[in-house]
Amino acid sequence: MSGLRRFLAIVIVLSCIFMTGFAHAEGIKLRKVQIELVEPAWVVNASFQIDLPQELEEAVKKGLTFHFVTELNVSQGRWYWFDEKPIQAQKNMTLSYQPLTQQYRISGGGLTLSSFTLSEALIQIGSIGGWQVGDLTALDIGKTYQAEIRMRLDLARLPKPFQINALNAKEWNLSSERYRFPFTPTLKTPSTK
């Protein structure tokens, strides 16, 4: 009987550890994405949830600037040659902490915002609205394309000592999964997630 109790105790402890890992999951996750035609361009609206590990939160607070990159690729397969890629776009956002004002600063695309908390700053970085990725002629209405989007922390833009640390620590390799979805442009495109 004591062997059964020991087994059940181990199962309960492992279950608690496993569930705690999901409750405090860190990283970048895509919540929704939409590609639509807003004359005269194709526009992306997306939302990412960004949860920084404690080590990265402390690094930002100590003055390290983080560069987040969102990448979008829209391609169409061709049987006779490499895939056609009518849209390849990148959006860069930076996150830094200003100790004098005790605010987080978000900048990118000619826009600068401030926030008093890191969680608000990460929400602003993860909210992408009205991102123009291609002109009207880039995609043909009614053709089916394969779209792919992801957001990542750009490790190449970190200072060299942090780049070396990032190679050895998984907390620094912050990236969402590559989310792939079929996309058929229409005059009014519904949300894909």
N, C-alpha and C positions, 0 to 999 in steps of 0.2 A: 504493500500500500504506500510506503514511503517513496518508492520509486515513481509511482504515478503522481504523487504530490510534487515531487521534484520536477518531473517532466512538465506538469501543468504550470508550475511557478516559472520555469524557463520560457515556456510558450507565452505566458502573460508578460514577462519582462521584455522579450523580443518584440512582441506586438506593440507595447508602449513605445519602445525605441523606434520601431518602424513608423508608427503613426506620428510621433513627434517630428521625425524627419520630414514628413509631408506637411505638417502644420507650419514649419519654419523653412520651407523650401526657398532657396535663394536662386537668383538667376533672372532671365528675361523670358517672358511668355507672351505670345501673341494672343490678344483677346478678340479682336475683330479687324477685318480689312475690307475695303471697298474701293473699286476702281470705277470711276464714272466720267462721262463726258460733260465738261463744263466749258462751253464755247469760249475760247478757241483751243482748249487743251484737254488732255486726259489728266485727271486729278486722282490722287490717292488719299483716302482717309483711313487711318489705322490707329489702333490703340494697343500698346504694349504695357504689361505689368513688369516693373523693374524692382527687384528686391536685392539690395547689396549685402554681401557678407559683412560681418562686423569689422574685419580687417580693412575692407575698402571704405567703409563709412569713416573710420578713423583716419585713413589716408587723405580723404577729401577734406576733413575737418582740419588737418594739419597743413593744408595748402596745395595738395596735388590736384592738378586739373585733369579731368576725365573727358575723353572725346568719344562720343557715341556715334556710330555710323549705321544708318538704315539703308539697306540695299534692295532694289527692286529690279527684277529682270522679267521681261515678257518675251517669250520666244514662240516660234512656230516650226514644227518639224517638217523637214523636206526629205523625200526618199532619195534624191539624187545628189545631195550635198549636205554640208553642215546645217544645223538649225539656223533659221533666220531670227535675228534678235533686234526687233524694231525699237524696243525700249530697254535701256540700261541706265538706271539712275541711282544716285547716292545722295543722301541727306546727312549732313554733319551737324551735331549739336555738342556743345561743351558744357561741363558742369564744374563750377569752382566755388570755393568758399571765401567770403570777404570778411576777415576778422574784425576790421574796423567797424563795419555796420552790422556784423553778426548775421549776415544774410548769405544765402546760396544764390549764385548767379548762373543763369541759363542763357546761352547765346547760340545763335545759328541762323543762317539765312537772312542776315541783316536785322534780326530781332533780338532784343535783350530783355530778359525778365528777371525779377528778383523774388525770392521766397524766404520766409523765416524758418521753415523746417525742411529737412532733407526729403521727407516723404512727399511734400507738396512739389518740390523741385523734380523729383523722379516722375511724378504724375505728369508734370508739364513736358518733360523730355519724352515720355512714352505716348503722349497725345499728338498725333500727326494729323493735321487737317489742311486741306486745300493744297497739298504738295503737287505741283505741276510737274509731270514726268515726261510728257511728250505732246507734240502739237497734234492737231486734228487729223492730219494725214498719216500719222505714225501707224495707226491701226485701221484695218478694214472692218466696217460694220458687218456682222454676220459670220465672220471667220472665227474659228476656234483657236485660241492661243493657250500656252501654258505659262502661268505667272508664278513667280517665286519671290518671297519677301523674308527678310530677317533683319534683326538689329543686334549689334555687337559692340563691345568695348574695344576701341582701336588700340591694341597693345603697342603698335609701332610708334604711336605718338606719345607714349610715356617716356620719362627720362630713362637713360640707359640702365642705371642700377635697378629700376623697377621692371624693365623688360626682362632682365636676367631672372629676377625673382618670379616673374609671371610664368616663365618656362617650367618652374619647379612647383608652383602652387596652383591648384585647380581653381581656387577662389578668384584668381585674377583672370581666368579665361571665361569671361562672362559673355554669353551669346545665346540668342534664342535659337530654336530649331529652324531649319529652312522650311518654311511653310509653302507647299506647292498646291496650286489649284487650277483647274481649267477655267478659262475666261473667254466668253463670247461677247464682244462689244455690241451693245445696242445703244439706242438713243437714250434709254433709261436703264442703267444696270443695277440689279439688286445686290444687297450685301452678300458676301461669300462666306461669312462665318458668324 
